[in-house]
């Protein structure tokens, strides 16, 4: 009796083990991971279906989450040597992953034409290059912009922002919008992961971090103080949501953004986010302005083009060639791009860009126009943030912004504290 | 040990092996690993690097860490007593066995079942939001509401109220304790002329004190580990006033990937909890009454 039972148990065990091994031999399976919104998940899943139809011998197992959980999961998988084959990657982390050997150089597949980059301009490839080798294929081009609601501008009788507008113009426009319409002039510019402060510095000719990533990139703390005096001024006039309001709102879904609910006339966004925001705003026309420049003579542009995200092949992949084919499909298949519809930013292939035009909705078209406008008014992309940048944003920048805007510390004092703490973090690494 | 006994032992261990394996792999091993990691710098991607007691020194000068200690202590020392008082109060009300007592107990226990959940936390955000239910009601009464979640002095109270609302499990334990107190004591007291309040002070509290001790310790431990509510409702803000210990630990471990630092934090938390639990036990001989005085 006992033997009989254990016999069955052993048999069952063998069956479960084999059932997981067997299909892998006849069919190649790839795991693909990305972060994003529900809209992106739906689009990507559809594109994956198309890929599987084209290559019936390859089965894709998607793994998708939101941005925050994505890196938690990926780092854990990396430690457990269990990474997916293809992963969506970000400019901030790509160089770190490449130097640790976690992602593969793709040059071999590019030269063989498995990933066809013949219709891609060099400046679209270079963001994915580290030490002369390509570690990530850009999935779309982005730029930071000030989204505005033209309807509200007309209602307030205020002309649209022009190329070359400065933060002084911004202050005036936002305040006038507030006074005329009783709504916020702009939202989402206070914390913004230090993004706005970075382009503020950029337009002054500096950057948050030095070239070697070991110290702060600007010498004069006046830049820091001026920025926060501007924010404090806007906050006191009610031209931007107060810090209390922003904190109480917490992390927002697009539906709750003030620009969507018409409680704000402007809002800071990455260009590809216009698609999701317009959708939430029921396709009400929204337009992009370039980032305001520094209020100084001969200010530099405050925009740069960023690879919104990359696809990379991990070094733990057993099928790097098929993984490369998958990336090529995303880059060059018109069918796939008709489904993806530039949700990750403007596609890098000029051929795809052109053939996609007739299929674009008005929000995608605004994004295409804005990115090409930004291209003409931009500086080269700054070097990726140094290791420790997340620490800087979470544990120094965000708390200090709160302290300043709650009035617990003056910008002058905060500037010194900020410099001290950031320098310490950067030098520890 | 004869053959039969040995066979029984082996079978016994086999039967509990799932739990033993679970204990060794998922409890004991991580505990040891975290203790070792506490002396390293470990960012998950590259192997841990031994740095001795650096992590522990960094705790001393980390202002956000100090904020998190402040927030946690504030929470534990307000939410735990309030919850216990509230639980005892409701338990007293529900003690008499009327026909609907079972139903009421069920209803009052309900918040504890759902209170720790993400869904309730999300609802809480809405209730206390600047255009939420509370401000709506206040507005109807002509009072201008506050920005509860955005105001540094009120934000933590939304979490404390949520905690107090989940009084269910200590209430059930109190209820069981109350039922154990012999009616004869109250009868004798009434004959001697003791009124309700005197009875409560002189009979109910001393007789209930072992149960109070148990509840106190469980709630202290729970209180120090509070996480979900703050994670969802306030994410630690404003000005770190709700940055609870576990929340900061989580941020350090899984957002900044400073596993060594987070492990050191975890061990400090363990020591803090151990200290307060020991304190509760030590103090118990001054206020906890056991019926068998010698055999306590």
Interface residues (C-beta under 8 A of the other chain):
Chain A: X68 X72 X75 X76 X78 X79 X96 X97 X100 X102 X242 X243 X244 X245 X246 X247 X248 X249 X250 X251 X390 X391 X394 X395 X399 X402 X403 X406 X408
Chain B: X43 X44 X45 X46 X64 X125 X129 X130 X147 X148 X149 X150 X151 X152 X155 X234 X235 X237 X238 X239 X240 X251 X254 X255 X256 X257 X258
